[in-house]
């Protein structure tokens, strides 16, 4: 088995990334989500930021209290949007982190690239929620399509872009330094 990993970097990457993602997914589903308020607090923080930004743009907004936390935000005159645990981007943070951890590169670079990527994904997710709130207000008939397809495509494309930046700019540094030492 080790010989296969040493000979085929792609198989090593897929196996490592799959294993790490499975571990993080299980921890999230069965510990974080089940036994902590972290998930709800994170959703609440997203809603607070979105609410602040929309009000700063002049919109009159509303939030709805659910399960001791705010989970719905909208512009007055709309139904708003519900922010669930699948929409808070924590699983996307994990997916991105796993891709970077599993792919070759200097640990020093990974230690700054992963948090930077997570922050960028978080900002994109906040922009996504703002967009969905506005779509729910102006074009409610298009909300489901945009939530399911448009923004899913955009967010995963952005994560792929970040990963490609890693592969092309930072993973190559490790390979260059290894080749230079030979």
ZADO-1210 file (C-alpha; in nm, 4 decimals, padded with zeros to 6 digits):
<atoms>
<atom x="00.0000" y="00.0000" z="00.0000" code="UNK" pos="1"/>
<atom x="00.2831" y="00.2431" z="00.0840" code="UNK" pos="2"/>
<atom x="00.4412" y="00.1727" z="-00.2527" code="UNK" pos="3"/>
<atom x="00.1196" y="00.2808" z="-00.4270" code="UNK" pos="4"/>
<atom x="00.1151" y="00.6080" z="-00.2268" code="UNK" pos="5"/>
<atom x="00.4794" y="00.6828" z="-00.3072" code="UNK" pos="6"/>
<atom x="00.4305" y="00.6096" z="-00.6776" code="UNK" pos="7"/>
<atom x="00.1006" y="00.7898" z="-00.7271" code="UNK" pos="8"/>
<atom x="00.0663" y="01.1307" z="-00.5637" code="UNK" pos="9"/>
<atom x="-00.2925" y="01.1644" z="-00.6855" code="UNK" pos="10"/>
<atom x="-00.4056" y="00.8479" z="-00.5050" code="UNK" pos="11"/>
<atom x="-00.2251" y="00.9673" z="-00.1921" code="UNK" pos="12"/>
<atom x="-00.4008" y="01.3056" z="-00.2160" code="UNK" pos="13"/>
<atom x="-00.7457" y="01.1534" z="-00.2717" code="UNK" pos="14"/>
<atom x="-00.7046" y="00.9046" z="00.0122" code="UNK" pos="15"/>
<atom x="-00.5623" y="01.1616" z="00.2553" code="UNK" pos="16"/>
<atom x="-00.8203" y="01.4274" z="00.1680" code="UNK" pos="17"/>
<atom x="-01.1070" y="01.1768" z="00.1881" code="UNK" pos="18"/>
<atom x="-00.9909" y="01.0427" z="00.5232" code="UNK" pos="19"/>
<atom x="-00.9364" y="01.3891" z="00.6748" code="UNK" pos="20"/>
<atom x="-01.2698" y="01.5170" z="00.5445" code="UNK" pos="21"/>
<atom x="-01.4498" y="01.2124" z="00.6839" code="UNK" pos="22"/>
<atom x="-01.2928" y="01.2683" z="01.0273" code="UNK" pos="23"/>
<atom x="-01.3788" y="01.6410" z="01.0278" code="UNK" pos="24"/>
<atom x="-01.7301" y="01.5688" z="00.9002" code="UNK" pos="25"/>
<atom x="-01.7940" y="01.3139" z="01.1751" code="UNK" pos="26"/>
<atom x="-01.6601" y="01.5497" z="01.4430" code="UNK" pos="27"/>
<atom x="-01.8822" y="01.8287" z="01.3096" code="UNK" pos="28"/>
<atom x="-02.1974" y="01.6153" z="01.2763" code="UNK" pos="29"/>
<atom x="-02.1717" y="01.4196" z="01.5981" code="UNK" pos="30"/>
<atom x="-01.9914" y="01.6571" z="01.8356" code="UNK" pos="31"/>
<atom x="-02.0003" y="02.0220" z="01.7297" code="UNK" pos="32"/>
<atom x="-02.3525" y="02.0238" z="01.5877" code="UNK" pos="33"/>
<atom x="-02.5010" y="01.7904" z="01.8452" code="UNK" pos="34"/>
<atom x="-02.3396" y="01.8982" z="02.1708" code="UNK" pos="35"/>
<atom x="-02.2502" y="02.2627" z="02.1299" code="UNK" pos="36"/>
<atom x="-02.4044" y="02.5965" z="02.0540" code="UNK" pos="37"/>
<atom x="-02.1082" y="02.6829" z="01.8311" code="UNK" pos="38"/>
<atom x="-02.3071" y="02.6144" z="01.5147" code="UNK" pos="39"/>
<atom x="-02.5967" y="02.8361" z="01.6259" code="UNK" pos="40"/>
<atom x="-02.3659" y="03.1140" z="01.7427" code="UNK" pos="41"/>
<atom x="-02.1875" y="03.1115" z="01.4083" code="UNK" pos="42"/>
<atom x="-02.5195" y="03.1365" z="01.2214" code="UNK" pos="43"/>
<atom x="-02.6200" y="03.4203" z="01.4529" code="UNK" pos="44"/>
<atom x="-02.2959" y="03.6058" z="01.3776" code="UNK" pos="45"/>
<atom x="-02.3544" y="03.5704" z="01.0024" code="UNK" pos="46"/>
<atom x="-02.7059" y="03.7097" z="01.0412" code="UNK" pos="47"/>
<atom x="-02.5800" y="04.0007" z="01.2512" code="UNK" pos="48"/>
<atom x="-02.3222" y="04.0950" z="00.9870" code="UNK" pos="49"/>
<atom x="-02.5737" y="04.0593" z="00.7026" code="UNK" pos="50"/>
<atom x="-02.8301" y="04.2624" z="00.8985" code="UNK" pos="51"/>
<atom x="-02.5758" y="04.5390" z="00.9645" code="UNK" pos="52"/>
<atom x="-02.4639" y="04.5525" z="00.6005" code="UNK" pos="53"/>
<atom x="-02.8186" y="04.5556" z="00.4618" code="UNK" pos="54"/>
<atom x="-02.9230" y="04.8297" z="00.7049" code="UNK" pos="55"/>
<atom x="-02.6113" y="05.0245" z="00.6046" code="UNK" pos="56"/>
<atom x="-02.7360" y="05.0032" z="00.2449" code="UNK" pos="57"/>
<atom x="-03.0687" y="05.1522" z="00.3556" code="UNK" pos="58"/>
<atom x="-03.2835" y="04.8397" z="00.3775" code="UNK" pos="59"/>
<atom x="-03.5278" y="04.7887" z="00.6628" code="UNK" pos="60"/>
<atom x="-03.4632" y="04.4337" z="00.7783" code="UNK" pos="61"/>
<atom x="-03.6109" y="04.1793" z="01.0133" code="UNK" pos="62"/>
<atom x="-03.4778" y="03.8763" z="01.1922" code="UNK" pos="63"/>
<atom x="-03.6730" y="03.5902" z="01.3444" code="UNK" pos="64"/>
<atom x="-03.5785" y="03.4186" z="01.6688" code="UNK" pos="65"/>
<atom x="-03.5669" y="03.0403" z="01.6445" code="UNK" pos="66"/>
<atom x="-03.4212" y="02.7932" z="01.8916" code="UNK" pos="67"/>
<atom x="-03.2822" y="03.0708" z="02.1124" code="UNK" pos="68"/>
<atom x="-03.0975" y="03.2228" z="01.8193" code="UNK" pos="69"/>
<atom x="-03.1727" y="03.4234" z="01.5083" code="UNK" pos="70"/>
<atom x="-03.1914" y="03.2072" z="01.2014" code="UNK" pos="71"/>
<atom x="-03.4060" y="03.4074" z="00.9606" code="UNK" pos="72"/>
<atom x="-03.3200" y="03.7390" z="00.8021" code="UNK" pos="73"/>
<atom x="-03.4995" y="03.9375" z="00.5391" code="UNK" pos="74"/>
<atom x="-03.5964" y="04.2738" z="00.4039" code="UNK" pos="75"/>
<atom x="-03.9367" y="04.3978" z="00.5231" code="UNK" pos="76"/>
<atom x="-04.1958" y="04.2954" z="00.2671" code="UNK" pos="77"/>
<atom x="-04.0339" y="03.9582" z="00.1940" code="UNK" pos="78"/>
<atom x="-04.0376" y="03.6162" z="00.3551" code="UNK" pos="79"/>
<atom x="-03.6638" y="03.6410" z="00.4187" code="UNK" pos="80"/>
<atom x="-03.4227" y="03.3510" z="00.4129" code="UNK" pos="81"/>
<atom x="-03.3536" y="03.0873" z="00.6727" code="UNK" pos="82"/>
<atom x="-02.9887" y="03.0246" z="00.7520" code="UNK" pos="83"/>
<atom x="-02.9379" y="02.6605" z="00.8427" code="UNK" pos="84"/>
<atom x="-02.6297" y="02.4750" z="00.9546" code="UNK" pos="85"/>
<atom x="-02.5640" y="02.3610" z="00.5982" code="UNK" pos="86"/>
<atom x="-02.5495" y="02.7271" z="00.4907" code="UNK" pos="87"/>
<atom x="-02.3020" y="02.8572" z="00.7467" code="UNK" pos="88"/>
<atom x="-01.9977" y="02.7425" z="00.5413" code="UNK" pos="89"/>
<atom x="-01.8298" y="02.5475" z="00.8220" code="UNK" pos="90"/>
<atom x="-01.8256" y="02.2330" z="00.6074" code="UNK" pos="91"/>
<atom x="-01.6767" y="02.4428" z="00.3254" code="UNK" pos="92"/>
<atom x="-01.4031" y="02.5633" z="00.5601" code="UNK" pos="93"/>
<atom x="-01.3275" y="02.1986" z="00.6355" code="UNK" pos="94"/>
<atom x="-01.3299" y="02.0985" z="00.2694" code="UNK" pos="95"/>
<atom x="-01.0922" y="02.3794" z="00.1770" code="UNK" pos="96"/>
<atom x="-00.8617" y="02.3070" z="00.4713" code="UNK" pos="97"/>
<atom x="-00.8488" y="01.9375" z="00.3892" code="UNK" pos="98"/>
<atom x="-00.7525" y="02.0105" z="00.0272" code="UNK" pos="99"/>
<atom x="-00.4631" y="02.2289" z="00.1411" code="UNK" pos="100"/>
<atom x="-00.3498" y="01.9938" z="00.4181" code="UNK" pos="101"/>
<atom x="-00.3606" y="01.6882" z="00.1920" code="UNK" pos="102"/>
<atom x="-00.1722" y="01.8523" z="-00.0942" code="UNK" pos="103"/>
<atom x="00.2049" y="01.8984" z="-00.0770" code="UNK" pos="104"/>
<atom x="00.3439" y="02.2299" z="00.0365" code="UNK" pos="105"/>
<atom x="00.5403" y="02.3942" z="00.3125" code="UNK" pos="106"/>
<atom x="00.3724" y="02.3851" z="00.6528" code="UNK" pos="107"/>
<atom x="00.4674" y="02.7504" z="00.7049" code="UNK" pos="108"/>
<atom x="00.2672" y="02.8441" z="00.3932" code="UNK" pos="109"/>
<atom x="-00.0254" y="02.6242" z="00.4970" code="UNK" pos="110"/>
<atom x="-00.0405" y="02.7987" z="00.8361" code="UNK" pos="111"/>
<atom x="-00.1259" y="03.1327" z="00.6746" code="UNK" pos="112"/>
<atom x="-00.2986" y="03.0144" z="00.3547" code="UNK" pos="113"/>
<atom x="-00.5661" y="02.8082" z="00.5318" code="UNK" pos="114"/>
<atom x="-00.6871" y="03.0900" z="00.7646" code="UNK" pos="115"/>
<atom x="-00.6737" y="03.3390" z="00.4751" code="UNK" pos="116"/>
<atom x="-00.8813" y="03.1052" z="00.2588" code="UNK" pos="117"/>
<atom x="-01.1323" y="03.0471" z="00.5383" code="UNK" pos="118"/>
<atom x="-01.1738" y="03.4225" z="00.5858" code="UNK" pos="119"/>
<atom x="-01.2253" y="03.4712" z="00.2116" code="UNK" pos="120"/>
<atom x="-01.4802" y="03.1875" z="00.1994" code="UNK" pos="121"/>
<atom x="-01.6579" y="03.3405" z="00.5005" code="UNK" pos="122"/>
<atom x="-01.6750" y="03.6805" z="00.3287" code="UNK" pos="123"/>
<atom x="-01.8070" y="03.5145" z="00.0123" code="UNK" pos="124"/>
<atom x="-02.0691" y="03.3326" z="00.2188" code="UNK" pos="125"/>
<atom x="-02.1826" y="03.6602" z="00.3778" code="UNK" pos="126"/>
<atom x="-02.2127" y="03.8125" z="00.0295" code="UNK" pos="127"/>
<atom x="-02.4070" y="03.5026" z="-00.0768" code="UNK" pos="128"/>
<atom x="-02.6537" y="03.5463" z="00.2109" code="UNK" pos="129"/>
<atom x="-02.6946" y="03.9172" z="00.1317" code="UNK" pos="130"/>
<atom x="-02.7640" y="03.8266" z="-00.2311" code="UNK" pos="131"/>
<atom x="-03.0176" y="03.5625" z="-00.1323" code="UNK" pos="132"/>
<atom x="-03.1948" y="03.8078" z="00.1000" code="UNK" pos="133"/>
<atom x="-03.2177" y="04.0595" z="-00.1837" code="UNK" pos="134"/>
<atom x="-03.3332" y="03.7932" z="-00.4292" code="UNK" pos="135"/>
<atom x="-03.6034" y="03.6910" z="-00.1778" code="UNK" pos="136"/>
<atom x="-03.7137" y="04.0550" z="-00.1679" code="UNK" pos="137"/>
<atom x="-03.6980" y="04.1478" z="-00.5380" code="UNK" pos="138"/>
<atom x="-03.7322" y="03.8130" z="-00.7184" code="UNK" pos="139"/>
<atom x="-03.8690" y="03.5546" z="-00.4729" code="UNK" pos="140"/>
<atom x="-03.9576" y="03.3182" z="-00.7569" code="UNK" pos="141"/>
<atom x="-03.5841" y="03.2868" z="-00.8343" code="UNK" pos="142"/>
<atom x="-03.4677" y="03.2217" z="-00.4785" code="UNK" pos="143"/>
<atom x="-03.4665" y="02.8424" z="-00.4874" code="UNK" pos="144"/>
<atom x="-03.2833" y="02.8223" z="-00.8205" code="UNK" pos="145"/>
<atom x="-03.0159" y="03.0708" z="-00.7145" code="UNK" pos="146"/>
<atom x="-02.9687" y="02.9060" z="-00.3761" code="UNK" pos="147"/>
<atom x="-02.9467" y="02.5563" z="-00.5200" code="UNK" pos="148"/>
<atom x="-02.7492" y="02.6165" z="-00.8378" code="UNK" pos="149"/>
<atom x="-02.6022" y="02.9637" z="-00.8896" code="UNK" pos="150"/>
<atom x="-02.4444" y="03.0144" z="-00.5499" code="UNK" pos="151"/>
<atom x="-02.3446" y="02.6513" z="-00.5057" code="UNK" pos="152"/>
<atom x="-02.1552" y="02.6751" z="-00.8334" code="UNK" pos="153"/>
<atom x="-01.9962" y="03.0091" z="-00.7388" code="UNK" pos="154"/>
<atom x="-01.8857" y="02.9011" z="-00.3925" code="UNK" pos="155"/>
<atom x="-01.7392" y="02.5670" z="-00.5022" code="UNK" pos="156"/>
<atom x="-01.5709" y="02.7377" z="-00.7985" code="UNK" pos="157"/>
<atom x="-01.4133" y="02.9876" z="-00.5589" code="UNK" pos="158"/>
<atom x="-01.2848" y="02.7059" z="-00.3358" code="UNK" pos="159"/>
<atom x="-01.1467" y="02.5321" z="-00.6437" code="UNK" pos="160"/>
<atom x="-00.9804" y="02.8600" z="-00.7485" code="UNK" pos="161"/>
<atom x="-00.8181" y="02.8958" z="-00.4053" code="UNK" pos="162"/>
<atom x="-00.6969" y="02.5379" z="-00.4278" code="UNK" pos="163"/>
<atom x="-00.5550" y="02.5997" z="-00.7755" code="UNK" pos="164"/>
<atom x="-00.3700" y="02.9049" z="-00.6403" code="UNK" pos="165"/>
<atom x="-00.2247" y="02.6739" z="-00.3754" code="UNK" pos="166"/>
<atom x="-00.1314" y="02.4054" z="-00.6270" code="UNK" pos="167"/>
<atom x="00.0264" y="02.6442" z="-00.8772" code="UNK" pos="168"/>
<atom x="00.1908" y="02.8951" z="-00.6464" code="UNK" pos="169"/>
<atom x="00.2732" y="02.7275" z="-00.3144" code="UNK" pos="170"/>
<atom x="00.2805" y="02.3502" z="-00.3641" code="UNK" pos="171"/>
<atom x="00.5424" y="02.3997" z="-00.6358" code="UNK" pos="172"/>
<atom x="00.7768" y="02.5661" z="-00.3838" code="UNK" pos="173"/>
<atom x="00.8096" y="02.2393" z="-00.1947" code="UNK" pos="174"/>
<atom x="00.8778" y="02.0462" z="-00.5145" code="UNK" pos="175"/>
<atom x="01.1378" y="02.3047" z="-00.6267" code="UNK" pos="176"/>
<atom x="01.3221" y="02.2970" z="-00.2936" code="UNK" pos="177"/>
<atom x="01.3194" y="01.9142" z="-00.2976" code="UNK" pos="178"/>
<atom x="01.4588" y="01.9071" z="-00.6513" code="UNK" pos="179"/>
<atom x="01.7263" y="02.1669" z="-00.5667" code="UNK" pos="180"/>
<atom x="01.8475" y="01.9591" z="-00.2706" code="UNK" pos="181"/>
<atom x="01.9010" y="01.6512" z="-00.4890" code="UNK" pos="182"/>
</atoms>
